[in-house]
Amino acid sequence: MLILHRLPLTVHRLPLTLRLPLTLRLPLTLALLAIGLGAGAAPAHAARSTQIGMADDALLLRSTDARAVAAVNAWARLGVDVVRIHAVWSEVAPAARARQMPAGFDPRNPNSPGYNWARLDRAISLVRERGMRVMLVVTGPGPVWGSQQPSKGDGTWKPHAGRFAAFASAVAQRYSSSVNEYIIWNEPNQRQWMTPQWSCRRGRCSPVSPYVYRAIVLQAGPAIRSADPGARVLIGALAPRGAGPRNPNDQMRPLIFLRTMACVNTRYKRVRSGPCRGFTAPVADGFATHAHGVRNSPSQPSRNPNDVQLSDMRRLEGALDRVQRAGGMRKRGGGKFGIWIDEYGYQTNPPDKYIGVSPRTQNRYLQEAAYRVWSDSRIHNLTQYVYRDEPYNPRINTWQSGLLWISGRAKPSLAGFRAPFWPVRIGRSTVRFWGQVRPGGATTVQLQRRSGHRWKRLRTMRTDAHGAFLRKLHVRGKATLRFTWPGGKSDAWTV
């Protein structure tokens, strides 16, 4: 979660039951060709599936049983594949404010007295029972005794890598049969999750948090894999923007964080001095990022070259490749790093008049984002954050990026999430149509153009096995377009 003008959102724990193996959707390289898209087919790199994710810990972890069940049922109907949940160290471990770990407590043993798994158990059970997968973010803030300097009384301050790894091991042991994707730490480039970000003296600041995070990954990654050998372990989950630095806790820009963690300079050459002496490259299965655009559209690049929004995915991919070639990170199993956008959303105005966009703009941006992610073969996941607005308070960090208002009434984006559609004019008389019917499944769709008060059929076709289609057609002049399927119709957009 990106913090802009308020304080942090915390996260929680839950139940376990149903433990089924997780599977990822199969690549669709041949699928679109098989449905006869001909000249309008997607390029081979785009003929694929993307995990559709949802993240709303307020509903899943902090609400009533009835509300949590209703939300999970709705997500399944909307075609959500995976639900991201936070396992917060300080909320699961005992004595969060104590400076010493309780006597007799074994942090590596998930059954050790003091651990409180109740909320996580419940949430994971609810998600699995509805046939969706769980992506678990194992993260701080930690208990005060989990800091390298407990005397500061701050669980975000330089988390102790060994003690966090013990917690990560306990999490993976407990949920190994229910979870197969883990992210190590949430937004380590944000002060709400890790401090200090910088060490500043006489107006000059040098990074701290990337080195602390690398040490955490080096111990927590093997701990998770040992407890859950088949698991996918992701790192990063970086907030998309930064500031300064002028102060020790100015948010660090994500590419600065990435390069520093990997001990490469701005030219992606290895650094071997200071905290990089004796460097060991972190190992991961993929890289997570939070690509929020705030008010920027999914196609509007960030002004700062070290920030990463959705429009900057090529920039992030290039940085990951250069870091990998320099030996700064290693991908388990080889190949290039894939990207998981485990948090993405637009806040709306109303109610957020500071950074919100209109509800119609939110809907349009989310549908464009769905297309852009689907078109990039290196992006494996796009997770909507959040499902239902949180109570608005400009002085604290709550989010109004939901598909529902706080009242539970649907925003326009709810229907758009169910059937995203993005037509793009690529020539004076040619339009590329992309859309998806969720949940997935091959179905018949009809492309239509508005003609006065009626809709004229342009083409009827079958989607792929995941409900997606891509087609190019000749469409002259300004046109308002939509698609229909036996269960409904998409939003209409003018190109």
C-alpha positions in Angstrom: 0.0 0.0 0.0 1.4 3.3 -1.1 1.4 6.0 1.6 0.9 9.5 0.3 -0.7 11.8 2.9 -1.8 9.6 5.7 -0.6 6.9 8.1 -0.2 3.2 7.4 -2.7 0.4 7.0 -1.9 -2.6 9.2 -2.6 -6.2 8.4 -3.5 -9.4 10.2 -4.0 -13.2 10.7 -6.5 -16.0 10.0 -7.8 -19.6 9.7 -6.8 -22.7 8.0 -8.7 -25.6 6.6 -9.0 -26.9 3.1 -5.5 -27.3 1.7 -5.4 -27.9 -2.0 -2.4 -27.6 -4.2 -2.1 -24.3 -6.0 -1.9 -24.2 -9.8 -1.2 -21.4 -12.1 -3.1 -20.8 -15.2 -1.6 -22.4 -18.3 0.0 -20.2 -20.9 -2.2 -19.4 -23.8 0.3 -19.0 -26.5 -1.7 -21.2 -28.9 -5.2 -20.5 -27.5 -5.8 -17.2 -29.4 -4.6 -18.7 -32.6 -6.9 -21.7 -32.1 -10.0 -19.4 -31.9 -9.4 -17.9 -35.3 -8.3 -14.4 -34.6 -6.3 -14.4 -37.9 -4.6 -11.2 -38.7 -6.0 -9.6 -35.6 -4.5 -12.1 -33.2 -2.3 -11.0 -30.3 1.5 -11.4 -30.8 2.7 -14.6 -29.4 4.1 -12.9 -26.2 0.6 -11.6 -25.4 -1.3 -14.9 -26.0 -1.3 -15.8 -22.3 -3.2 -15.6 -19.0 -2.7 -13.4 -16.1 -3.6 -14.1 -12.4 -6.5 -11.9 -11.4 -6.0 -10.9 -7.8 -7.8 -9.2 -4.9 -6.5 -7.7 -1.7 -8.7 -6.4 1.1 -7.4 -7.3 4.5 -9.9 -4.9 6.2 -12.7 -7.1 4.9 -11.0 -10.4 5.2 -9.2 -10.0 8.5 -10.8 -7.3 10.5 -14.5 -7.5 9.6 -17.3 -9.8 10.8 -17.6 -13.4 9.7 -20.7 -12.6 7.7 -19.0 -9.7 5.8 -15.9 -11.7 5.1 -17.9 -14.6 3.7 -19.9 -12.3 1.5 -16.8 -10.7 0.2 -15.1 -13.9 -0.6 -18.2 -15.3 -2.4 -18.3 -12.1 -4.5 -14.7 -12.4 -5.4 -15.2 -16.0 -6.6 -18.1 -14.8 -8.8 -16.0 -12.0 -10.2 -13.4 -14.5 -11.4 -10.7 -13.7 -8.9 -7.9 -16.3 -9.1 -5.8 -15.4 -6.1 -6.3 -13.4 -2.9 -3.3 -11.6 -1.3 -3.2 -11.6 2.5 -0.7 -10.2 4.9 0.8 -12.3 7.7 2.1 -9.5 10.0 4.8 -10.5 12.4 3.7 -8.3 15.3 0.1 -9.3 15.0 0.8 -13.1 15.1 3.8 -13.2 17.5 3.4 -12.7 21.3 4.4 -9.7 23.4 4.6 -7.3 20.5 5.6 -4.3 22.7 8.2 -6.2 24.8 11.9 -5.7 24.3 12.7 -9.3 25.0 11.2 -12.4 23.4 9.1 -14.3 25.9 10.9 -17.0 27.8 10.2 -20.4 26.4 8.8 -19.1 23.1 10.1 -20.9 20.0 9.5 -18.6 17.0 10.3 -21.3 14.5 7.6 -23.6 15.9 4.1 -22.7 14.6 2.6 -24.5 17.5 4.6 -22.7 20.1 2.3 -21.1 22.8 2.0 -17.4 22.1 1.4 -17.5 18.4 -2.0 -16.3 17.4 -3.0 -17.7 14.0 -6.8 -17.3 14.4 -7.5 -14.6 11.9 -5.1 -15.9 9.3 -6.6 -19.4 9.7 -10.1 -18.1 9.1 -9.2 -16.0 6.0 -7.1 -18.7 4.3 -9.9 -21.2 4.9 -12.5 -18.9 3.4 -10.5 -18.2 0.3 -9.5 -21.9 -0.3 -13.1 -23.1 0.2 -14.2 -20.9 -2.6 -11.6 -22.4 -5.0 -9.2 -19.4 -5.0 -5.5 -19.4 -4.2 -3.7 -17.5 -1.5 -0.7 -15.2 -1.9 0.7 -14.6 1.5 2.8 -11.6 2.3 5.1 -12.5 5.3 5.9 -9.1 6.7 6.6 -6.7 9.5 6.3 -4.5 11.4 7.7 -7.0 13.9 7.5 -7.1 17.6 9.9 -4.8 19.4 12.0 -7.8 20.4 12.4 -8.5 16.7 14.3 -5.3 16.1 18.1 -5.2 16.0 17.8 -2.4 18.6 14.9 -3.2 20.9 15.8 -0.2 23.1 14.2 2.0 20.5 10.8 0.5 21.2 10.0 0.4 17.4 9.3 -2.9 15.6 10.0 -1.3 12.2 13.6 -0.4 13.2 16.2 -2.6 11.5 14.3 -5.9 11.8 16.5 -8.8 12.9 16.9 -11.1 9.9 17.3 -14.3 11.9 14.3 -13.8 14.1 12.1 -12.8 11.1 13.3 -15.9 9.2 12.2 -18.0 12.2 8.7 -16.4 11.9 8.7 -16.9 8.1 9.5 -20.6 8.7 6.6 -20.9 11.2 4.2 -19.3 8.6 5.3 -21.6 5.8 5.2 -24.7 8.0 1.6 -23.9 9.1 0.3 -23.0 5.6 2.4 -25.2 3.3 -0.6 -27.2 2.1 -2.8 -24.1 1.6 -0.3 -21.5 0.2 2.1 -21.7 -2.6 3.1 -18.1 -3.2 4.9 -16.0 -0.5 6.2 -12.4 -0.7 8.9 -11.4 1.7 8.0 -8.1 3.4 5.6 -5.4 2.3 7.0 -2.1 0.9 10.4 -2.2 2.5 11.0 1.2 0.9 8.3 2.7 3.1 8.9 4.0 6.6 5.6 2.5 7.8 7.0 -0.9 7.2 10.8 -0.5 7.7 13.0 2.1 9.3 15.3 3.9 8.9 15.2 4.3 5.2 18.4 6.4 5.1 21.3 7.5 7.3 21.5 11.3 7.1 24.3 13.5 8.3 25.0 17.2 7.4 22.5 17.1 4.6 23.8 13.9 2.9 21.9 10.7 3.1 23.0 7.1 2.3 20.6 4.1 2.0 20.0 1.8 4.9 16.8 -0.2 4.3 17.9 -2.0 1.1 20.8 -3.6 3.0 18.5 -4.6 5.9 16.1 -6.1 3.4 18.7 -8.0 1.6 19.8 -9.7 4.8 16.1 -10.6 5.5 15.7 -12.1 2.1 18.9 -14.1 2.4 17.6 -15.8 5.5 13.8 -15.8 5.1 13.9 -17.2 1.6 15.7 -20.4 2.5 13.6 -20.7 5.6 10.3 -20.6 3.6 11.6 -23.0 1.0 12.8 -25.4 3.6 9.4 -25.5 5.2 7.5 -25.4 1.9 9.8 -26.8 -0.8 7.3 -26.3 -3.6 6.6 -22.7 -2.8 7.2 -19.7 -5.1 9.0 -17.0 -3.1 8.8 -13.4 -4.4 10.7 -10.3 -3.2 10.2 -6.6 -3.6 6.6 -5.5 -3.2 8.0 -2.0 -3.5 5.9 1.2 -3.3 6.0 3.0 -6.7 7.4 6.4 -5.7 9.8 8.0 -3.4 11.0 11.4 -2.2 14.1 13.3 -1.1 16.2 12.1 0.5 16.3 14.8 3.1 15.4 12.9 6.2 16.1 9.4 7.5 12.6 8.1 6.7 11.9 9.7 3.4 10.4 7.0 1.2 13.0 5.5 -1.1 12.4 5.4 -4.8 12.0 1.8 -6.0 14.8 1.6 -8.5 17.2 3.2 -6.1 16.2 0.5 -3.5 16.5 -2.3 -6.1 20.0 -1.2 -7.2 21.2 -0.7 -3.7 19.9 -4.0 -2.5 21.7 -5.7 -5.4 24.9 -3.8 -4.8 25.1 -2.2 -8.3 25.5 1.5 -9.1 23.5 3.7 -11.4 25.3 2.1 -14.4 24.5 -1.3 -13.1 28.1 -2.1 -12.3 28.9 -4.1 -9.1 29.8 -2.2 -5.9 32.2 -4.1 -3.7 32.9 -1.7 -0.8 31.1 -0.7 2.4 27.9 -2.7 3.0 28.5 -4.6 -0.3 31.8 -6.1 0.9 31.3 -9.9 0.9 28.1 -9.6 -1.1 25.8 -12.6 -1.5 23.1 -12.2 -4.2 19.5 -12.8 -3.0 17.6 -15.5 -4.8 13.9 -15.4 -5.7 11.3 -16.8 -8.0 9.9 -13.5 -9.1 9.6 -9.8 -8.3 6.6 -8.0 -6.8 5.7 -4.4 -7.1 2.9 -1.9 -6.3 2.3 0.0 -9.5 -0.3 2.6 -8.3 -0.6 5.5 -10.7 -2.5 7.8 -8.2 -3.9 10.2 -10.8 -1.7 9.1 -13.7 -3.3 6.9 -16.3 -1.8 3.4 -16.9 0.0 4.9 -20.0 1.4 8.0 -18.4 5.1 7.5 -17.4 6.5 8.6 -14.1 8.4 11.9 -14.1 11.2 10.5 -12.0 13.3 7.8 -13.7 13.7 5.9 -10.4 9.9 5.6 -9.9 7.8 2.7 -11.2 4.1 2.9 -12.0 2.2 0.6 -14.3 3.3 2.7 -17.3 7.0 2.1 -16.3 7.0 -1.7 -16.4 9.5 -1.8 -19.3 11.7 0.3 -17.1 11.4 -2.1 -14.2 12.0 -5.1 -16.5 15.1 -3.5 -17.9 16.4 -2.8 -14.5 15.8 -6.3 -13.3 17.6 -7.7 -16.4 20.6 -5.5 -15.8 20.8 -6.3 -12.1 20.6 -10.0 -12.9 23.3 -9.8 -15.6 25.5 -8.0 -13.0 25.0 -10.8 -10.5 23.0 -8.6 -8.1 20.1 -11.1 -7.9 19.5 -14.6 -9.0 16.3 -16.2 -10.2 15.7 -19.7 -9.0 15.5 -22.0 -12.0 17.0 -19.5 -14.4 15.4 -17.2 -16.9 14.3 -13.6 -16.5 12.4 -12.3 -13.5 8.6 -12.3 -13.9 6.6 -9.5 -12.2 3.7 -9.7 -9.8 1.7 -6.5 -9.4 0.3 -7.6 -6.0 -1.3 -4.2 -5.3 -3.0 -1.8 -7.8 -5.8 0.7 -7.5 -7.1 4.2 -8.0 -8.8 6.1 -5.2 -12.0 8.0 -6.1 -13.2 11.5 -5.6 -15.6 11.5 -3.9 -14.6 10.9 -1.2 -10.9 11.6 -1.6 -10.6 15.1 -3.0 -6.8 15.1 -2.6 -5.6 12.2 -4.8 -8.8 10.6 -6.1 -10.0 10.5 -9.6 -13.7 10.4 -10.7 -15.5 7.1 -10.4 -15.8 6.9 -14.3 -12.0 7.6 -14.6 -11.2 4.9 -12.1 -13.3 2.5 -14.1 -11.6 3.5 -17.4 -8.1 3.3 -15.9 -8.6 -0.1 -14.3 -9.8 -1.6 -17.7 -6.9 -0.1 -19.5 -4.5 -1.5 -16.9 -6.0 -5.0 -17.3 -5.3 -4.8 -21.0 -1.7 -3.5 -20.6 -0.9 -6.2 -18.0 -2.4 -8.9 -20.2 -0.3 -7.7 -23.1 3.0 -8.0 -21.2 4.2 -11.6 -20.9 6.5 -10.9 -18.0 3.6 -9.7 -15.7 1.9 -12.7 -14.1 -0.5 -11.0 -11.7 -2.6 -7.9 -11.3 -4.2 -7.6 -7.9 -7.0 -5.1 -7.2 -6.5 -3.1 -4.0 -9.1 -2.8 -2.4 -12.6 -4.3 -2.9 -14.6 -2.0 -0.6 -13.7 1.6 0.4 -12.4 2.1 3.9 -13.8 4.9 6.0 -12.5 8.2 4.7 -10.2 10.2 7.0 -7.6 12.6 5.5 -5.5 12.4 8.6 -4.8 8.7 8.5 -4.0 6.2 5.8 -7.3 4.7 4.6 -8.0 3.8 1.1 -10.9 4.6 -1.2 -9.8 2.6 -4.2 -12.6 0.0 -3.9 -15.0 -1.3 -6.4 -17.7 -0.6 -3.8 -18.4 2.5 -1.9 -18.2 2.3 1.9 -22.0 1.8 1.9 -21.5 -1.4 -0.1 -23.1 0.2 -3.3 -21.3 -0.6 -6.5 -19.0 1.9 -8.2 -18.9 1.8 -12.1 -15.6 -0.1 -11.8 -17.3 -3.2 -10.3 -18.9 -4.0 -13.7 -15.7 -3.1 -15.4 -13.8 -5.6 -13.3 -16.2 -8.3 -14.3 -15.8 -7.6 -18.0 -12.8 -5.3 -18.8 -12.8 -3.9 -22.4 -10.2 -1.8 -24.0 -10.5 -0.7 -27.7 -7.5 1.2 -29.1 -7.3 3.0 -32.4 -4.1 2.0 -34.1 -4.7 3.6 -37.5 -7.1 5.9 -39.3 -9.4 3.0 -39.9 -8.2 0.2 -37.6 -9.1 -0.5 -34.0 -7.6 -3.2 -31.8 -10.2 -4.7 -29.5 -9.3 -6.5 -26.2 -11.7 -7.8 -23.6 -12.3 -10.5 -21.1 -15.3 -12.1 -19.6 -14.7 -13.2 -16.0 -14.7 -15.8 -14.6 -12.8 -17.4 -17.5 -14.2 -19.9 -19.9 -14.6 -20.0 -23.6 -17.7 -18.0 -24.6 -19.2 -16.2 -27.6 -18.8 -12.4 -27.7 -20.1 -9.9 -30.2 -18.3 -6.7 -31.0 -20.7 -3.8 -31.5 -20.7 -0.2 -32.7 -23.3 2.3 -31.7 -25.3 3.6 -34.6 -27.7 6.3 -33.4 -29.8 4.7 -30.7 -29.0 1.2 -31.8 -26.0 -1.1 -31.7 -24.6 -2.6 -34.9 -22.8 -6.0 -34.9 -19.2 -5.8 -36.1 -18.1 -9.4 -35.5 -19.0 -12.4 -33.5 -16.2 -14.6 -32.1 -15.2 -17.1 -29.4 -13.0 -16.1 -26.5 -10.1 -18.2 -25.3 -10.3 -20.6 -22.4 -9.8 -17.7 -20.0 -12.5 -15.5 -21.4 -10.1 -13.2 -23.3 -10.1 -12.1 -26.9 -8.0 -9.8 -29.1 -9.0 -8.6 -32.5 -8.3 -5.9 -35.1 -11.1 -4.6 -37.3 -11.6 -1.8 -39.7 -13.6 0.9 -38.0 -13.7 4.3 -39.8 -14.2 7.5 -38.0 -15.1 8.2 -34.4 -16.9 5.2 -32.9 -18.5 4.1 -29.6 -17.8 0.4 -29.1 -18.7 -2.4 -26.7 -18.9 -6.2 -26.6 -21.7 -8.4 -25.4 -21.9 -12.0 -24.3 -24.8 -14.2 -23.3 -24.5 -13.0 -19.7 -24.3 -9.2 -20.3 -22.5 -6.4 -21.9 -19.2 -4.5 -21.3 -18.8 -0.7 -20.8 -18.9 1.3 -24.0 -15.8 3.4 -24.9 -15.3 5.9 -27.7 -12.2 5.8 -29.9 
